[in-house]
Amino acid sequence: QVRVIESGGGVRQTGGSLRLSCVASGGSIGASAVGWYRQTLHNERDFVAAADWSGRATMYADAVKGRFAISRDNGKNTVYLQMNSLREGDTGVYYCAVRYGLQDFDPENKEARSNVNSWGRGTQVIVNS
């Protein structure tokens, strides 16, 4: 199956920015939806953002709307997450995911299909006040 490698994490102060990257291998993601999840210290792995195959249709968790932006470069088989105006609550390990369609990232979708990819190691983001 598709494998992913996340990178770009780091330590920032509140208000700072980071750009995460996710490079996929083992298959093209050009026709698939892509997204990001994060796992915080005391929370489950939560949905963050997703985009359809073209990157034009997107979906964001309420907590990151207006601050984060997901994008993709299908020619490079890569997904990005631009994170601005970082808050302490953004701290966590960020994972990227590849799924069949954007609807498969919808937390309200009871028939959502599972990842095409296997979970990567994630990339750690730490936001300090």
N, CA, C and O of each residue as an XYZ file, in Angstrom:
516
protein
N       0.823     -1.179      0.000
C       0.000      0.000      0.000
C       0.876      1.254      0.000
O       2.098      1.189      0.126
N       0.211      2.382     -0.145
C       0.917      3.646     -0.170
C       1.558      3.917      1.184
O       0.940      3.718      2.229
N       2.790      4.369      1.150
C       3.501      4.751      2.359
C       3.730      6.250      2.341
O       3.855      6.854      1.275
N       3.785      6.840      3.503
C       3.965      8.280      3.605
C       5.058      8.606      4.606
O       5.282      7.878      5.573
N       5.727      9.708      4.352
C       6.736     10.221      5.266
C       6.436     11.687      5.524
O       6.468     12.509      4.608
N       6.148     12.003      6.764
C       5.856     13.376      7.155
C       7.135     14.068      7.614
O       8.035     13.434      8.166
N       7.204     15.359      7.382
C       8.353     16.140      7.812
C       7.940     17.595      7.974
O       6.830     17.982      7.609
N       8.835     18.385      8.518
C       8.608     19.814      8.633
C       8.215     20.291     10.013
O       8.090     21.495     10.235
N       8.020     19.385     10.934
C       7.664     19.779     12.281
C       8.803     20.481     12.981
O       9.939     20.482     12.508
N       8.487     21.075     14.109
C       9.495     21.780     14.861
C       8.896     22.478     16.051
O       7.748     22.231     16.421
N       9.675     23.349     16.648
C       9.258     24.106     17.818
C       9.049     25.557     17.439
O       9.917     26.178     16.826
N       7.905     26.091     17.803
C       7.593     27.485     17.540
C       6.924     28.100     18.762
O       6.381     27.395     19.613
N       6.973     29.402     18.833
C       6.229     30.123     19.855
C       4.844     30.466     19.331
O       4.598     30.454     18.124
N       3.963     30.764     20.238
C       2.612     31.149     19.864
C       2.640     32.266     18.825
O       3.363     33.250     18.978
N       1.852     32.104     17.776
C       1.816     33.076     16.700
C       2.730     32.746     15.541
O       2.653     33.389     14.494
N       3.587     31.763     15.705
C       4.524     31.388     14.666
C       3.894     30.542     13.579
O       2.691     30.281     13.586
N       4.735     30.117     12.637
C       4.265     29.347     11.490
C       5.152     28.133     11.238
O       6.329     28.115     11.597
N       4.567     27.134     10.622
C       5.276     25.947     10.180
C       4.622     25.442      8.911
O       3.429     25.645      8.685
N       5.412     24.789      8.095
C       4.887     24.145      6.896
C       5.274     22.678      6.926
O       6.456     22.336      6.876
N       4.284     21.822      7.007
C       4.505     20.390      7.030
C       4.421     19.816      5.624
O       3.678     20.313      4.778
N       5.191     18.768      5.389
C       5.165     18.081      4.112
C       4.913     16.601      4.323
O       5.292     16.031      5.346
N       4.280     15.998      3.361
C       4.020     14.569      3.384
C       4.298     14.023      1.996
O       3.585     14.336      1.042
N       5.324     13.216      1.887
C       5.691     12.621      0.612
C       5.216     11.179      0.577
O       5.537     10.390      1.467
N       4.461     10.839     -0.439
C       3.934      9.493     -0.577
C       4.758      8.688     -1.568
O       5.316      9.230     -2.522
N       4.823      7.403     -1.330
C       5.514      6.495     -2.231
C       4.741      5.187     -2.320
O       3.872      4.906     -1.494
N       5.065      4.400     -3.322
C       4.382      3.131     -3.496
C       3.119      3.221     -4.324
O       2.462      2.207     -4.563
N       2.771      4.406     -4.762
C       1.587      4.609     -5.564
C       1.278      6.081     -5.715
O       1.670      6.896     -4.879
N       0.587      6.417     -6.762
C       0.204      7.800     -7.002
C      -0.970      8.197     -6.128
O      -1.889      7.408     -5.909
N      -0.935      9.423     -5.631
C      -2.049      9.944     -4.850
C      -2.850     10.953     -5.660
O      -3.735     11.622     -5.127
N      -2.544     11.062     -6.930
C      -3.155     12.081     -7.771
C      -4.663     12.019     -7.880
O      -5.313     13.047     -8.069
N      -5.228     10.833     -7.764
C      -6.674     10.673     -7.879
C      -7.345     10.516     -6.521
O      -8.544     10.248     -6.447
N      -6.589     10.680     -5.464
C      -7.093     10.443     -4.122
C      -7.240     11.725     -3.327
O      -6.614     12.741     -3.629
N      -8.072     11.659     -2.312
C      -8.151     12.738     -1.345
C      -7.027     12.573     -0.335
O      -6.577     11.458     -0.074
N      -6.579     13.676      0.228
C      -5.499     13.648      1.206
C      -5.886     14.469      2.409
O      -6.740     15.352      2.323
N      -5.261     14.179      3.524
C      -5.603     14.924      4.719
C      -4.553     14.808      5.801
O      -3.561     14.090      5.673
N      -4.806     15.542      6.872
C      -3.916     15.559      8.019
C      -4.699     15.305      9.291
O      -5.830     15.766      9.447
N      -4.084     14.567     10.193
C      -4.598     14.333     11.530
C      -3.516     14.706     12.525
O      -2.338     14.782     12.176
N      -3.914     14.934     13.754
C      -2.922     15.197     14.786
C      -3.311     14.482     16.070
O      -4.490     14.301     16.373
N      -2.300     14.085     16.805
C      -2.497     13.417     18.076
C      -1.818     14.245     19.157
O      -0.597     14.397     19.171
N      -2.625     14.770     20.054
C      -2.108     15.587     21.141
C      -1.836     14.715     22.353
O      -2.114     13.516     22.348
N      -1.289     15.330     23.386
C      -0.839     14.579     24.552
C      -1.952     13.763     25.197
O      -1.751     12.600     25.544
N      -3.110     14.362     25.356
C      -4.206     13.701     26.050
C      -5.450     13.505     25.194
O      -6.550     13.334     25.719
N      -5.278     13.528     23.904
C      -6.419     13.368     23.013
C      -6.171     12.274     21.981
O      -5.035     11.863     21.746
N      -7.242     11.821     21.384
C      -7.146     10.867     20.303
C      -6.629     11.564     19.054
O      -6.482     12.786     19.022
N      -6.358     10.779     18.043
C      -5.935     11.341     16.774
C      -7.114     12.076     16.144
O      -8.115     11.459     15.780
N      -6.993     13.381     16.018
C      -8.086     14.227     15.561
C      -7.879     14.699     14.130
O      -6.757     14.948     13.689
N      -8.977     14.811     13.429
C      -8.956     15.344     12.074
C      -8.538     16.806     12.078
O      -8.947     17.573     12.949
N      -7.723     17.188     11.103
C      -7.255     18.557     10.990
C      -7.712     19.201      9.684
O      -8.354     20.251      9.698
N      -7.385     18.577      8.566
C      -7.693     19.160      7.269
C      -7.663     18.094      6.197
O      -7.021     17.056      6.359
N      -8.361     18.350      5.098
C      -8.362     17.426      3.977
C      -8.633     18.175      2.691
O      -9.194     19.271      2.704
N      -8.232     17.580      1.581
C      -8.449     18.157      0.265
C      -8.770     17.062     -0.733
O      -8.298     15.932     -0.606
N      -9.575     17.404     -1.726
C      -9.894     16.439     -2.754
C      -8.721     16.276     -3.713
O      -7.648     16.838     -3.489
N      -8.920     15.524     -4.759
C      -7.825     15.191     -5.670
C      -7.149     16.417     -6.279
O      -5.943     16.405     -6.525
N      -7.919     17.465     -6.520
C      -7.382     18.662     -7.154
C      -6.816     19.664     -6.157
O      -6.047     20.550     -6.530
N      -7.195     19.524     -4.893
C      -6.799     20.479     -3.882
C      -7.729     21.665     -3.779
O      -7.541     22.518     -2.912
N      -8.722     21.742     -4.635
C      -9.627     22.885     -4.652
C     -10.741     22.783     -3.624
O     -11.115     23.779     -3.004
N     -11.269     21.585     -3.445
C     -12.273     21.362     -2.413
C     -11.560     20.936     -1.140
O     -10.809     19.961     -1.135
N     -11.798     21.671     -0.063
C     -11.096     21.403      1.188
C     -12.055     21.327      2.360
O     -13.208     21.750      2.276
N     -11.556     20.786      3.440
C     -12.320     20.639      4.661
C     -11.371     20.852      5.832
O     -10.250     20.343      5.830
N     -11.824     21.608      6.838
C     -10.984     21.904      7.987
C     -11.738     21.701      9.286
O     -12.948     21.913      9.365
N     -11.004     21.291     10.295
C     -11.570     21.269     11.629
C     -11.793     22.701     12.093
O     -11.039     23.603     11.728
N     -12.822     22.906     12.893
C     -13.135     24.253     13.362
C     -11.951     24.905     14.074
O     -11.756     26.116     13.977
N     -11.176     24.118     14.776
C     -10.077     24.654     15.560
C      -8.968     25.275     14.720
O      -8.171     26.060     15.234
N      -8.906     24.934     13.434
C      -7.817     25.429     12.606
C      -8.279     26.285     11.446
O      -7.448     26.788     10.690
N      -9.565     26.462     11.284
C     -10.082     27.258     10.174
C      -9.529     28.675     10.212
O      -9.501     29.322     11.258
N      -9.095     29.138      9.058
C      -8.546     30.479      8.949
C      -7.090     30.575      9.304
O      -6.469     31.613      9.074
N      -6.516     29.510      9.865
C      -5.113     29.523     10.261
C      -4.269     28.522      9.481
O      -3.101     28.779      9.191
N      -4.857     27.393      9.148
C      -4.144     26.345      8.419
C      -4.645     26.274      6.989
O      -5.794     26.614      6.708
N      -3.789     25.835      6.095
C      -4.167     25.650      4.702
C      -3.512     24.389      4.149
O      -2.294     24.230      4.215
N      -4.323     23.510      3.613
C      -3.809     22.293      3.011
C      -3.649     22.503      1.509
O      -4.477     23.157      0.875
N      -2.600     21.955      0.954
C      -2.371     22.036     -0.475
C      -1.651     20.773     -0.929
O      -1.240     19.952     -0.108
N      -1.504     20.627     -2.222
C      -0.860     19.423     -2.732
C      -0.180     19.692     -4.053
O      -0.551     20.604     -4.791
N       0.818     18.884     -4.337
C       1.514     18.898     -5.613
C       1.501     17.467     -6.109
O       2.344     16.656     -5.726
N       0.544     17.166     -6.960
C       0.390     15.792     -7.415
C       1.579     15.304     -8.237
O       1.886     14.112     -8.251
N       2.242     16.226     -8.916
C       3.423     15.857     -9.678
C       4.551     15.367     -8.796
O       5.386     14.573     -9.230
N       4.578     15.836     -7.559
C       5.591     15.422     -6.592
C       5.059     14.419     -5.586
O       5.774     14.006     -4.673
N       3.794     14.027     -5.755
C       3.171     13.079     -4.840
C       3.292     13.553     -3.392
O       3.601     12.779     -2.486
N       3.042     14.835     -3.205
C       3.299     15.474     -1.923
C       2.105     16.299     -1.460
O       1.407     16.919     -2.262
N       1.891     16.292     -0.161
C       0.843     17.070      0.483
C       1.494     18.024      1.470
O       2.491     17.683      2.107
N       0.936     19.209      1.594
C       1.471     20.207      2.504
C       0.405     20.677      3.481
O      -0.793     20.595      3.209
N       0.859     21.162      4.601
C      -0.024     21.821      5.553
C       0.690     23.068      6.052
O       1.649     22.987      6.820
N       0.212     24.209      5.610
C       0.746     25.475      6.077
C       0.013     25.864      7.350
O      -1.211     25.996      7.351
N       0.747     26.046      8.417
C       0.165     26.356      9.713
C       0.623     27.736     10.148
O       1.817     27.973     10.331
N      -0.317     28.636     10.311
C      -0.034     29.994     10.748
C      -0.748     30.275     12.061
O      -1.645     29.541     12.476
N      -0.328     31.349     12.695
C      -0.942     31.769     13.958
C      -1.050     30.609     14.932
O      -2.111     30.356     15.502
N       0.039     29.923     15.110
C       0.047     28.722     15.945
C      -0.318     29.016     17.391
O       0.032     30.060     17.941
N      -1.020     28.086     17.982
C      -1.432     28.148     19.373
C      -0.887     26.935     20.112
O      -0.480     25.949     19.498
N      -0.885     27.021     21.430
C      -0.410     25.903     22.232
C      -1.225     24.647     21.957
O      -0.697     23.536     22.011
N      -2.489     24.816     21.668
C      -3.357     23.687     21.385
C      -3.025     22.957     20.102
O      -3.537     21.863     19.864
N      -2.174     23.543     19.266
C      -1.757     22.889     18.032
C      -0.633     21.893     18.263
O      -0.271     21.146     17.353
N      -0.089     21.874     19.443
C       0.991     20.947     19.768
C       0.538     19.501     19.597
O      -0.547     19.125     20.039
N       1.364     18.709     18.962
C       1.036     17.311     18.774
C       1.843     16.702     17.650
O       2.672     17.368     17.030
N       1.596     15.447     17.396
C       2.225     14.755     16.283
C       1.246     14.742     15.119
O       0.100     14.318     15.264
N       1.701     15.203     13.981
C       0.851     15.335     12.809
C       1.104     14.207     11.824
O       2.248     13.892     11.495
N       0.027     13.610     11.365
C       0.081     12.494     10.437
C      -0.706     12.834      9.175
O      -1.742     13.495      9.240
N      -0.213     12.384      8.044
C      -0.984     12.572      6.822
C      -1.655     11.261      6.429
O      -1.210     10.173      6.796
N      -2.730     11.399      5.679
C      -3.515     10.245      5.275
C      -3.971     10.397      3.835
O      -4.178     11.507      3.345
N      -4.122      9.275      3.175
C      -4.622      9.222      1.812
C      -5.873      8.364      1.806
O      -5.851      7.225      2.272
N      -6.965      8.905      1.281
C      -8.224      8.175      1.219
C      -8.864      8.350     -0.145
O      -8.417      9.170     -0.947
N      -9.901      7.587     -0.407
C     -10.493      7.563     -1.729
C     -11.119      8.892     -2.131
O     -10.947      9.335     -3.267
N     -11.832      9.525     -1.232
C     -12.494     10.770     -1.540
C     -12.558     11.685     -0.338
O     -12.348     11.255      0.796
N     -12.847     12.942     -0.590
C     -12.909     13.927      0.476
C     -13.922     13.534      1.548
O     -13.702     13.786      2.733
N     -15.017     12.926      1.144
C     -16.045     12.518      2.093
C     -15.538     11.512      3.108
O     -16.127     11.366      4.179
N     -14.469     10.825      2.794
C     -13.908      9.841      3.712
C     -13.153     10.481      4.874
O     -12.748      9.786      5.806
N     -12.964     11.780      4.827
C     -12.360     12.519      5.921
C     -13.401     13.222      6.791
O     -13.067     13.774      7.839
N     -14.637     13.201      6.364
C     -15.705     13.875      7.096
C     -15.987     13.133      8.401
O     -16.400     11.973      8.368
N     -15.771     13.780      9.549
C     -16.029     13.111     10.836
C     -17.477     12.663     11.005
O     -17.764     11.784     11.818
N     -18.385     13.259     10.245
C     -19.797     12.906     10.339
C     -20.189     11.772      9.397
O     -21.326     11.301      9.423
N     -19.265     11.345      8.583
C     -19.540     10.280      7.629
C     -19.404      8.920      8.302
O     -18.298      8.474      8.605
N     -20.526      8.275      8.529
C     -20.522      6.978      9.197
C     -20.080      5.848      8.278
O     -19.835      4.731      8.734
N     -19.979      6.133      6.995
C     -19.560      5.132      6.026
C     -18.204      5.470      5.419
O     -17.881      5.012      4.322
N     -17.421      6.256      6.115
C     -16.118      6.667      5.622
C     -15.214      5.458      5.404
O     -15.190      4.525      6.207
N     -14.481      5.496      4.314
C     -13.552      4.428      4.010
C     -12.196      4.693      4.652
O     -11.807      5.844      4.854
N     -11.502      3.646      4.960
C     -10.235      3.740      5.668
C      -9.117      4.272      4.779
O      -9.291      4.457      3.574
N      -7.965      4.513      5.401
C      -6.804      5.014      4.679
C      -6.373      4.074      3.564
O      -6.450      2.852      3.692
N      -5.922      4.663      2.478
C      -5.235      3.916      1.441
C      -3.809      3.633      1.903
O      -3.260      2.563      1.641
N      -3.229      4.591      2.583
C      -1.874      4.473      3.078
C      -1.809      3.788      4.432
O      -2.812      3.675      5.137
N      -0.630      3.339      4.778
C      -0.359      2.940      6.149
C       0.163      4.175      6.878
O       0.847      5.010      6.285
N      -0.159      4.286      8.154
C       0.257      5.459      8.920
C       1.775      5.573      8.978
O       2.480      4.585      9.183
N       2.261      6.792      8.794
C       3.677      7.051      8.913
C       4.058      7.326     10.348
O       3.263      7.127     11.266
N       5.277      7.785     10.534
C       5.757      8.101     11.876
C       5.192      9.411     12.397
O       5.164      9.638     13.607
N       4.746     10.265     11.506
C       4.265     11.574     11.892
C       5.407     12.547     12.078
O       6.577     12.163     12.068
N       5.060     13.801     12.247
C       6.062     14.825     12.515
C       5.575     15.668     13.688
O       4.410     16.065     13.740
N       6.460     15.933     14.611
C       6.082     16.573     15.863
C       6.095     18.089     15.771
O       7.040     18.694     15.263
N       5.036     18.681     16.269
C       4.909     20.130     16.342
C       4.758     20.522     17.803
O       3.901     19.994     18.511
N       5.586     21.442     18.244
C       5.518     21.933     19.618
C       5.365     23.444     19.575
O       6.172     24.144     18.963
N       4.343     23.930     20.218
C       4.085     25.358     20.267
C       4.172     25.816     21.714
O       3.418     25.357     22.572
N       5.095     26.721     21.969
C       5.307     27.250     23.307
C       4.756     28.661     23.424
O       4.752     29.420     22.456
N       4.297     28.999     24.603
C       3.788     30.333     24.847
C       4.922     31.315     25.051
O       4.679     32.502     25.271
